């Protein structure tokens, strides 16, 4: 598990609403929450110190729902990294997500990678200009990983407490039903494109250095032919950990790469080519089976993150679909699918 440092950045002092009881919020990504203005929004920063990747999540006043911004980037300045006096500019780019419908110009997530942030523990971040829900904020400064989310004071312990009152009956909260992770018909990892459109099943034979992808219909069982000859699977930062642990310098370099764009990085991608099958009549431009052979597959760790790029099925184009091997993306897909819908009358964002 790589070290993750998280922060929620304030763009103004935090106050409780007048007449409302002050309460603490919980950061959805494990960060330290700090309010934006007078309890109207939050900006949460998460730092992956291993890769130097900084991600910003724009959240609502309760730090529960995403707030989309109609912009492609957030301009910031980073200074005093671990007490060093130098500074540098950093553009946090909007991240597209096919599951939520967020795009590079309408997103609640912004990210960028900087070598100077690798292994960083503390720094100063300044947002040059930002508009959230119609409010303009400029030159906002915050210390990482400190914040200004108010902590609720605990009552002082009484010196001579009276006898303990009877304890109320404990209320046991029913645990959330876990998502059942399904396997594909070939025993592989199921990746949800859309449960009403189709799936992709990945079967990786690391010993042989081969991988096969099966495009399936909405029932995740029947083959679904698509009219294309190839697509890409990009191995993200954790993909080459096993080889890196073995001392492979090339694999160690690959492990440091990460991307949030809608085009696969060729240095860490595998090209799946269409498989022709005369018995089923499948051809290079009309098939449900794709395969790749690559020596790098022999160096994969048992668990890694990846992203599928460039799959079109029934007219629906899936530019980028993230997954975790070997479980796929079923749990994340169901979580987002069942999340409370955003109001159509009062959308978040600019």
N, C-alpha and C positions, 0 to 999 in steps of 0.2 A: 504494500500500500504506500503510494508516494505521499510526501508531506503536503498538506494543503493548509494555507493560511487564508482566513476569510475576514472581511470587513464590510459593514454597511456604512456608506459615507453620508455625512450630513451636509446639506447646502445652506442651513440656517439653524439658529438655536432651537432646541426642542422644548415644547411646552405642552401641558395637558390642556384639553379643551376646557373652556370656562364652564364650571358647574359639573364637569364630568370627572369621575373617579380615575385617577392616574393608574395606568397598568403597563406591564411590560409586554413586548412582542417577542415572538420567536422567529429567528431568521430561517427561512426555508432551506438555505444552503449551508446552515451551520455557522453563519457569520455573526459579527457583533453589530447589532442594529442601532442606527442613528437616524433620527428623523430629518426629513427635508421640510424646512419651514415649520409652520404650526400644525403639525400632525396631519399633513396632506399627502405625503408620499415618502418613499425611501429609495436609496440607491445602494445596493449591496455589491461589494467587490470581493472576488474570490481569487486568490493568488495560488497558482500551481508553481511552487518554488523549484520543482525539479526541472521543468521546461521553461520557466520564466514567463508563463502565460497568465495574463491578467484578464479576468472576465467580470463584467459589470451587469447586474440584473436590476432593472427598474421595477419597483414594486409599489403597491398602493399604500394607503395610510395605515392599514393593519398589517402590512408586510406579508400578505397572503396571496394576492392576485398580481399577475404581471401587468405592467403598464407599457403599452407600445408607444414608441416615438417614431414619427415619420421623418427619419433622417438616416443617413448612411454611416455616420461616425460621431464620436464624442472626442473632442480635442482636449488633451490633458498634458500637464507637465509633471514629471517625476523628479524629485530632488532628495538629497540627504539619505541616499540608500545606505542603510547601516552606518549612518553618521559621516558618509563621504560628502564632500562639499560640492561635487559636480552635479549637473542636472541635465535632463534631456526631454524632448517632446515625444509624446506617445499618442497615436490615434487609435482609439478603440473602435473597431469596425463592427457594423451590424451583422448579426449571425442569422442566417435563414434556417427555418425549421419546418420541414414538410408536414410534420405531425400537427403543429399548431397553426400552420398557414402563415407564419411570419416570414418576411422577405428581407432582402438587404436594404430596403427603404422603409420598412414598417416592422420594427422588431422591438422586443423588450430586453434583448440580450446583445451585449457588445463585448468584443474580445480582441486581444492583440498579444504578441509575444515579443519580449525584449531580453537580450542576453544579459543586460545589467540587472534584471530581476531574478536571475537564477540564484537560488540559495538565499534570497533576501529575507530578512526578518522584520525590517522596519523601514519606512520611507515616508516622505511627504508628497501628497498628491494634490494638484490644483486643477480644477475644472475651469477652463477659460470662459465658456459660455454654454448655457443649457436652458432649454425651455421645457417645462413639464406641466401639462394640463393648463397651458396658457400663462404660466408664471415664468418670467425671465430671471435667471440667476447668472451672475458673472463673477469670475475670479474667486471661486470658492476653494478654500484650503482645508485639508484634513490630514491628520496624522494616522499612519497605518502601523499597527492594527488597532489603535485606540479609537474610541467613538464617543458620542455624547448621548446615547440612548439612556434616559433616566432609569436608575435602579430604584425599586420600591423599598423604602426603609422598613426594616423589620422592627417590631416592637421590642423595647428593652426588656431584658429578663428581670422578672420580679425577684427581689431578694428573699422574701418570705411568701412563696406562692401558696395559695390555698390548696386544699385537697383536689386532686384531679377530678373533673366532672366526668360523668359517664360518656364513653365514646359512642358517637353515632354509628349506626351500622355502615359498614364499608360498601360502597357501590362499585361493583366490578364492571368495568367497561368491556363490552364484547370486543375481542380482537378482530381486526380487519381480516376478511377472508383473503388469503394469499392467492395470487394469480397462478393457475396451473400452467406450468411451462410445457407446451406440447412439442413433440418431435415430429419431423417430417416423415413421409412414407418411406424414405430411404434411410431413416435413423439419424438424419442430420439436423442442423440448427435451423429453425424457422424464423424468417425475418418478415415482419408485417409491412407490406407496402400500404395497403388499405384493406380492411377486412371485408369490404364490399367489392374489391377489385381483384386482389390477388396477393400471393406470397412468393418469396424466394427461399428455397431450401439449400443450405450450404453443407457440403460433405467434404471434409478435409482429411486427406491421407498424408500425414506429416512424414511418415517413414518413406513413402514413395515420392514425396515432393509433388503431389498432385491435389487438385481441388476441382469439384464438380458443383455446378449450380443448376437447380431445377426450378423452373418457373411454374407455379401452381395457381389454380383458380381460387375463388373465394372460399371453397370448402377445404383448402390446404391439402387436397388429395389428388385431384385430377390435373394432368399436365395442361399448361396454357401456352400455346405458341405465341411468339411475338415476332414482329417484323424488324429484326435488327441482327447484326452479325457479331456484336461484341458489347461489353460493358466493363466497368472497372470496379475493383475492390481495393480501397485504400486502407493500409494498416496504419493506425494512429500510434500515439507515443508508446503505448505499452506492448505493441505487437512483437517487438524483437527482444523482449526482456530475457527470455531464455538463452538466446545466443549471446547477449551482452554479458550475462553472468558467466558464460563459458570463456569470456575473454576475447570475443570477436570484435575487433575495432570497428569494422564496417557496420555490424549490427548495433553497436553502441551509438554510432553516429545516427543511424536510422531511428533509434529509440528517442532521440531528442527532437525529431521533426513532428510538427503538428500543424493542421490547417483548419480554417473555418470557412474557406471559400467554397463555391459551388463547382469547382473543377478539381479533379483528383491530382495529387502531387505525383508525377511520374516516377520519382525516385523511390517511393514507398508504395507503389500500386502494382496490382496484378491485373492483367488483361484477360478476361474470360472470353474465349472465342466460341462461336456457334458450333455445335456438333451435328454433323450430317448423319441421318439414319435412313437407309433405303427401305428397311422393313416398315417403318412408320410413315415414310414419305416426307420426313422433316429435312429441310434444306438450310443453307447458310443464312438465308433471309427469312426463314419461316420455321422456327424451331422452339422447343421448350427446354433444351439442354445446352449448357455452356460449360467449358472446361478450360483448365490452365495447368501447365507443368512448369515448375520453377523451383530451383534449388533452395531458394529462400524459405519455402514452405517447410523445409526440414528444420529450420531454426526457430520456428514459432513457439512461443510459450503456450501452455495449456489454456490460459485465459488472456484475452487481449481485446482491445477496442478497434473497431473498423468502421468503414462507411462504404455503402454501395452508391455508385454514381451512374446516371444515364440509363434508366430503364423506363421504357414506355409500354404500357399495357392498356388496351382498350381506349386509346386516346389520352390516357392520363399519364403525364410525364413526372417521374420521380427523379429529381436532379441529385438529391443527396439523402440517404437514409442511414442513420447511425445505428450501430448494434454493438453488443458485447458478446464475445464468444466464450463459452458455448451456449449461453441462454438466449441469444438473439435480442429482440427488443419488445417482446410481448408484454412484459410487466410495465414498461414505460408507456407503451402504446395505450394499454388499458387505463393507466393512471390519468393520462392526458384526455383520453376519450370520455372518462367519467367525471372530469373536473367540472365545477359549476360553470355554465355558459356565461360569457361576458354580455353586458347589457348592450343591446343594439341602439338604444336611444341615447345613451351617454357613454360612448366608447372612451377607453383610456388613451392617453397619448396626446400628441400635439394636434 
